[in-house]
């Protein structure tokens, strides 16, 4: 018969062995699950890492492709810019050459103009010497109308510029231009504007510089509506003032507004002067515009024209200053009315009305 204690021990050991095997299996299962989970996580991470790496490679390749495309675009733009810069540089060089050529041409033109001016001065001086050496040709006057020197005027294109209603504050400027271009004119002055030292000086200058001072009445009245005594009073009063300034009576007269009748003609005949009208009216008193006056004069003036203007207006004087050299460039010689009539008609007839030369 076995020992009871030994039997208990053996029983306990037999019951513990299966119990320990079950725990071991449980732990092994846990460990296996953990290992499986770890493997799953690792595999998932590895897959994500691989996919990320592939995406990064794809993105890197796309970036590299974009960068290469961008670099190619930049390179092409750089080449285009370099080409444009080269073209601009070439154009600048061409422009600089053209500017240099233009400057050279300007200098050449300036030199040619100076040469022409010198030649013109030389020719003018030679002509003056020839005229001085030639005997003067004078057309005989009538009564108080003097002999008129027409030396060197025959066969030329002649124009007589006439200025009414002055003198004014602008007349001196006009005289300066006439003197500059060696041109002559006729001034029909109004007696009411005369008598001062300034006006007398202007008339004296006209006389001294070869112009003619004509009578345009004392108060610019319409002579057609005056009696014989009224006409004589209007014209004689102005004539006296003109004589005070230039030393003699005027040798031509013009009626205000061009208005005359037999009474006026009889008066002119009595004092042995012609009545001067005009063939070309600039209508400067109406327009008061330099460009308009100048255009009308250029288109209307012909050989032998007697041109009506008014030195009373600054616009007229400015137009005349441009008109004078223009007419000379067209071959005209600017003369006084008496010179024009002397060349055209010879001796004038007192009291006769003249419209052109």
C-alpha positions as CSV (number, residue, x, y, z in Angstrom):
1,X,0.0,0.0,0.0
2,X,1.4,3.4,-1.1
3,X,2.2,6.2,1.1
4,X,-0.7,8.8,1.2
5,X,1.6,11.7,1.2
6,X,3.3,10.5,-1.9
7,X,0.0,9.9,-3.5
8,X,-1.0,13.5,-2.9
9,X,2.2,14.8,-4.3
10,X,1.9,12.6,-7.3
11,X,-1.7,13.8,-7.8
12,X,-0.8,17.4,-7.5
13,X,2.1,17.0,-10.1
14,X,-0.2,15.2,-12.5
15,X,-2.8,18.0,-12.3
16,X,-0.1,20.8,-12.7
17,X,1.5,19.6,-15.9
18,X,-1.5,20.0,-18.1
19,X,-2.2,23.4,-16.5
20,X,1.3,24.6,-17.3
21,X,1.0,23.5,-20.9
22,X,-2.2,25.4,-21.4
23,X,-0.6,28.7,-20.1
24,X,2.3,28.1,-22.3
25,X,0.1,27.6,-25.2
26,X,-1.7,30.8,-24.4
27,X,1.5,32.7,-24.2
28,X,2.6,31.2,-27.4
29,X,-0.6,32.3,-29.0
30,X,-0.3,35.8,-27.7
31,X,3.3,35.9,-28.9
32,X,2.2,34.6,-32.2
33,X,-0.5,37.3,-32.5
34,X,1.9,40.0,-31.5
35,X,4.4,38.7,-34.0
36,X,1.7,38.6,-36.7
37,X,0.6,42.1,-35.8
38,X,4.2,43.2,-35.9
39,X,4.7,41.6,-39.2
40,X,1.5,43.2,-40.5
41,X,2.6,46.6,-39.3
42,X,6.0,46.1,-40.7
43,X,4.6,44.9,-44.0
44,X,2.2,47.8,-44.1
45,X,5.0,50.2,-43.3
46,X,7.2,48.6,-45.8
47,X,4.4,48.8,-48.5
48,X,3.7,52.5,-47.6
49,X,7.4,53.2,-47.6
50,X,7.8,51.5,-50.9
51,X,4.8,53.4,-52.4
52,X,6.1,56.7,-50.9
53,X,9.5,56.0,-52.3
54,X,8.0,55.2,-55.7
55,X,5.8,58.4,-55.5
56,X,8.9,60.4,-54.5
57,X,10.7,59.0,-57.4
58,X,7.8,59.8,-59.7
59,X,7.6,63.3,-58.4
60,X,11.3,63.7,-58.6
61,X,11.2,62.6,-62.2
62,X,8.3,65.0,-63.0
63,X,10.1,67.8,-61.2
64,X,13.3,67.0,-63.0
65,X,11.3,67.0,-66.3
66,X,9.7,70.3,-65.4
67,X,13.0,71.7,-64.4
68,X,14.6,70.6,-67.6
69,X,11.7,72.1,-69.6
70,X,12.0,75.3,-67.6
71,X,15.7,75.4,-68.2
72,X,15.1,74.8,-71.9
73,X,12.5,77.7,-72.0
74,X,14.9,80.0,-70.1
75,X,17.7,79.0,-72.5
76,X,15.4,79.8,-75.5
77,X,14.3,83.1,-74.0
78,X,17.9,84.0,-73.3
79,X,18.8,83.3,-76.9
80,X,15.8,85.4,-78.1
81,X,16.9,88.2,-75.7
82,X,20.4,88.0,-76.9
83,X,19.1,88.1,-80.5
84,X,16.9,91.1,-79.7
85,X,19.8,92.9,-78.0
86,X,21.9,92.3,-81.0
87,X,19.2,93.7,-83.3
88,X,18.8,96.7,-81.0
89,X,22.5,97.3,-80.9
90,X,22.6,97.1,-84.7
91,X,19.6,99.5,-85.0
92,X,21.3,101.9,-82.6
93,X,24.4,101.8,-84.6
94,X,22.5,102.4,-87.8
95,X,20.6,105.3,-86.1
96,X,23.8,106.8,-84.9
97,X,25.2,106.6,-88.4
98,X,22.0,108.2,-89.8
99,X,22.2,111.0,-87.2
100,X,25.9,111.5,-88.0
101,X,24.9,111.7,-91.7
102,X,22.1,114.2,-91.0
103,X,24.5,116.4,-89.0
104,X,27.0,116.3,-91.8
105,X,24.2,117.2,-94.3
106,X,23.1,120.1,-92.0
107,X,26.6,121.4,-91.9
108,X,26.8,121.1,-95.7
109,X,23.5,122.9,-96.2
110,X,24.5,125.6,-93.7
111,X,27.8,126.1,-95.6
112,X,25.9,126.2,-98.9
113,X,23.4,128.7,-97.6
114,X,26.2,130.8,-96.3
115,X,27.9,130.6,-99.7
116,X,24.7,131.5,-101.5
117,X,24.2,134.5,-99.1
118,X,27.7,135.6,-99.8
119,X,27.2,135.2,-103.5
120,X,23.9,137.2,-103.3
121,X,25.7,139.9,-101.4
122,X,28.4,140.0,-104.0
123,X,25.9,140.1,-106.9
124,X,24.0,142.9,-105.2
125,X,27.2,144.9,-104.7
126,X,28.1,144.4,-108.3
127,X,24.6,145.4,-109.4
128,X,24.9,148.5,-107.3
129,X,28.2,149.4,-108.9
130,X,26.8,148.8,-112.3
131,X,23.8,151.0,-111.6
132,X,26.0,153.6,-110.0
133,X,28.2,153.7,-113.1
134,X,25.2,153.8,-115.5
135,X,23.4,157.1,-116.3
136,X,20.2,157.4,-114.3
137,X,17.0,157.0,-116.2
138,X,14.3,159.4,-115.1
139,X,10.7,159.7,-116.2
140,X,9.7,163.3,-116.4
141,X,7.1,164.5,-113.9
142,X,4.2,166.8,-114.4
143,X,3.9,170.2,-112.6
144,X,4.5,169.5,-108.9
145,X,4.8,165.7,-109.6
146,X,8.6,165.1,-109.7
147,X,10.8,163.2,-112.2
148,X,10.9,159.5,-111.1
149,X,14.1,157.5,-111.2
150,X,13.5,154.1,-112.8
151,X,17.1,153.1,-113.3
152,X,17.4,149.3,-113.5
153,X,13.6,148.6,-113.2
154,X,12.5,148.0,-116.7
155,X,11.9,144.4,-117.7
156,X,11.6,143.3,-114.1
157,X,8.6,141.9,-112.2
158,X,7.4,144.8,-110.1
159,X,5.0,145.0,-107.2
160,X,4.0,148.0,-105.1
161,X,3.0,147.3,-101.5
162,X,0.9,150.1,-100.1
163,X,-0.1,150.7,-96.4
164,X,-3.1,152.8,-95.4
165,X,-4.3,154.5,-92.2
166,X,-1.0,154.9,-90.4
167,X,1.4,155.6,-89.0
168,X,0.9,153.4,-86.0
169,X,3.0,151.7,-83.2
170,X,3.7,148.9,-85.6
171,X,5.0,151.0,-88.5
172,X,8.6,151.1,-87.2
173,X,8.8,147.3,-87.2
174,X,7.6,147.3,-90.8
175,X,10.2,149.8,-91.8
176,X,12.9,147.6,-90.2
177,X,11.8,144.7,-92.4
178,X,11.7,146.8,-95.6
179,X,15.2,148.1,-94.8
180,X,16.5,144.6,-94.1
181,X,15.3,143.3,-97.5
182,X,16.1,146.6,-99.4
183,X,12.4,146.8,-100.4
184,X,10.3,149.9,-101.1
185,X,6.7,150.7,-100.2
186,X,4.1,153.5,-100.3
187,X,2.4,154.8,-97.1
188,X,-0.9,156.6,-97.4
189,X,-1.1,158.3,-94.0
190,X,-4.0,159.9,-92.2
191,X,-3.5,163.5,-91.1
192,X,-5.2,163.1,-87.7
193,X,-2.4,160.6,-86.7
194,X,0.3,163.1,-87.6
195,X,1.8,166.1,-85.7
196,X,3.7,164.4,-82.9
197,X,7.4,164.1,-82.8
198,X,7.1,160.3,-83.1
199,X,4.8,160.4,-86.2
200,X,7.0,163.1,-87.8
201,X,10.1,160.9,-87.2
202,X,8.4,157.9,-88.8
203,X,7.5,159.9,-91.9
204,X,11.0,161.4,-92.1
205,X,12.4,157.9,-91.9
206,X,10.1,156.7,-94.7
207,X,11.3,159.6,-96.9
208,X,15.0,159.0,-96.0
209,X,14.8,155.3,-96.7
210,X,13.3,155.7,-100.2
211,X,9.7,155.1,-99.5
212,X,6.9,157.4,-100.7
213,X,4.5,159.1,-98.3
214,X,1.0,159.6,-99.8
215,X,-2.1,161.6,-98.6
216,X,-5.0,159.6,-97.2
217,X,-7.0,162.7,-96.0
218,X,-7.2,164.3,-92.6
219,X,-10.0,162.4,-90.9
220,X,-10.7,159.5,-93.2
221,X,-14.0,160.8,-94.4
222,X,-15.9,159.5,-97.4
223,X,-14.9,162.2,-100.0
224,X,-17.9,161.4,-102.3
225,X,-20.2,163.1,-99.8
226,X,-18.2,166.3,-99.4
227,X,-18.3,169.6,-101.3
228,X,-15.3,170.8,-103.3
229,X,-14.3,172.9,-100.3
230,X,-14.8,169.9,-98.0
231,X,-12.6,167.8,-100.2
232,X,-9.9,170.5,-100.3
233,X,-10.0,170.9,-96.6
234,X,-9.7,167.2,-95.9
235,X,-6.8,166.7,-98.2
236,X,-5.0,170.0,-97.7
237,X,-4.9,169.8,-93.9
238,X,-3.3,166.4,-94.1
239,X,-0.9,167.5,-96.9
240,X,0.4,170.4,-94.6
241,X,1.1,168.0,-91.8
242,X,3.0,165.7,-94.2
243,X,5.0,168.6,-95.5
244,X,6.0,169.5,-92.0
245,X,7.4,166.0,-91.5
246,X,9.1,165.4,-94.9
247,X,9.7,168.9,-96.3
248,X,7.4,168.7,-99.3
249,X,3.8,168.0,-100.2
250,X,2.8,164.4,-101.0
251,X,2.9,163.5,-104.7
252,X,0.1,160.8,-104.6
253,X,-3.2,160.5,-102.9
254,X,-5.7,157.8,-102.0
255,X,-9.3,158.4,-101.1
256,X,-10.6,156.8,-97.9
257,X,-12.4,153.5,-98.7
258,X,-11.4,154.1,-102.4
259,X,-14.4,156.5,-102.7
260,X,-14.0,159.2,-105.3
261,X,-16.1,161.2,-107.8
262,X,-15.6,164.0,-110.3
263,X,-15.2,166.6,-107.6
264,X,-12.4,164.6,-106.1
265,X,-10.7,164.0,-109.5
266,X,-10.9,167.7,-110.2
267,X,-9.2,168.5,-106.9
268,X,-6.4,166.0,-107.7
269,X,-5.9,167.5,-111.1
270,X,-5.7,171.0,-109.7
271,X,-2.8,170.0,-107.4
272,X,-1.2,167.8,-110.1
273,X,-1.3,164.4,-108.3
274,X,-2.8,161.1,-109.4
275,X,-5.4,159.1,-107.4
276,X,-4.1,155.7,-106.5
277,X,-6.4,152.8,-106.0
278,X,-5.4,149.1,-105.9
279,X,-5.6,145.9,-107.9
280,X,-5.1,143.4,-105.0
281,X,-6.9,143.8,-101.7
282,X,-5.6,141.6,-98.8
283,X,-8.8,142.4,-96.8
284,X,-6.5,142.5,-93.8
285,X,-8.8,144.9,-91.9
286,X,-11.5,142.2,-91.8
287,X,-9.6,139.0,-91.1
288,X,-6.9,140.3,-88.7
289,X,-5.2,136.9,-89.2
290,X,-1.6,136.7,-90.4
291,X,-1.9,133.3,-92.1
292,X,-5.0,134.3,-94.0
293,X,-3.6,137.7,-95.1
294,X,-0.4,136.0,-96.2
295,X,-2.2,133.3,-98.1
296,X,-4.5,135.7,-99.9
297,X,-1.6,138.0,-100.8
298,X,0.6,135.1,-102.2
299,X,-2.2,133.8,-104.4
300,X,-3.4,137.2,-105.6
301,X,-0.3,139.2,-106.3
302,X,0.8,139.5,-110.0
303,X,3.3,141.5,-112.0
304,X,2.3,145.1,-111.7
305,X,0.0,144.7,-108.7
306,X,-0.8,147.5,-106.4
307,X,-1.4,145.8,-103.1
308,X,-3.7,147.2,-100.4
309,X,-2.7,146.6,-96.7
310,X,-2.9,148.6,-93.4
311,X,0.1,149.1,-91.1
312,X,-2.5,149.9,-88.4
313,X,-2.7,146.2,-87.5
314,X,0.0,144.1,-86.0
315,X,-1.3,141.0,-87.9
316,X,-0.8,142.9,-91.2
317,X,2.7,144.0,-90.3
318,X,3.6,140.4,-89.3
319,X,2.2,139.1,-92.6
320,X,4.1,141.7,-94.6
321,X,7.4,140.8,-92.9
322,X,7.0,137.3,-94.2
323,X,5.5,138.4,-97.6
324,X,8.5,140.7,-98.5
325,X,11.2,138.0,-98.7
326,X,8.7,135.6,-100.3
327,X,8.0,138.0,-103.1
328,X,11.6,138.6,-103.7
329,X,12.2,134.8,-103.8
330,X,9.5,134.7,-106.5
331,X,11.5,137.2,-108.6
332,X,9.6,140.3,-107.7
333,X,11.2,143.7,-107.1
334,X,9.2,145.8,-104.5
335,X,8.9,149.4,-105.6
336,X,7.0,152.5,-104.8
337,X,3.8,153.4,-106.6
338,X,5.4,156.3,-108.5
339,X,8.2,154.0,-109.7
340,X,5.6,151.4,-110.8
341,X,3.5,153.9,-112.7
342,X,6.6,155.5,-114.3
343,X,7.8,152.2,-115.7
344,X,4.3,151.2,-116.8
345,X,2.9,154.5,-118.1
346,X,5.7,157.0,-118.3
347,X,4.5,160.4,-117.1
348,X,1.4,160.2,-114.9
349,X,-1.7,162.3,-115.6
350,X,-2.8,164.6,-112.8
351,X,-6.3,163.7,-111.5
352,X,-6.3,160.3,-113.2
353,X,-7.2,157.2,-111.2
354,X,-4.7,154.3,-111.3
355,X,-5.5,150.8,-110.2
356,X,-2.4,148.8,-111.3
357,X,1.0,149.1,-112.9
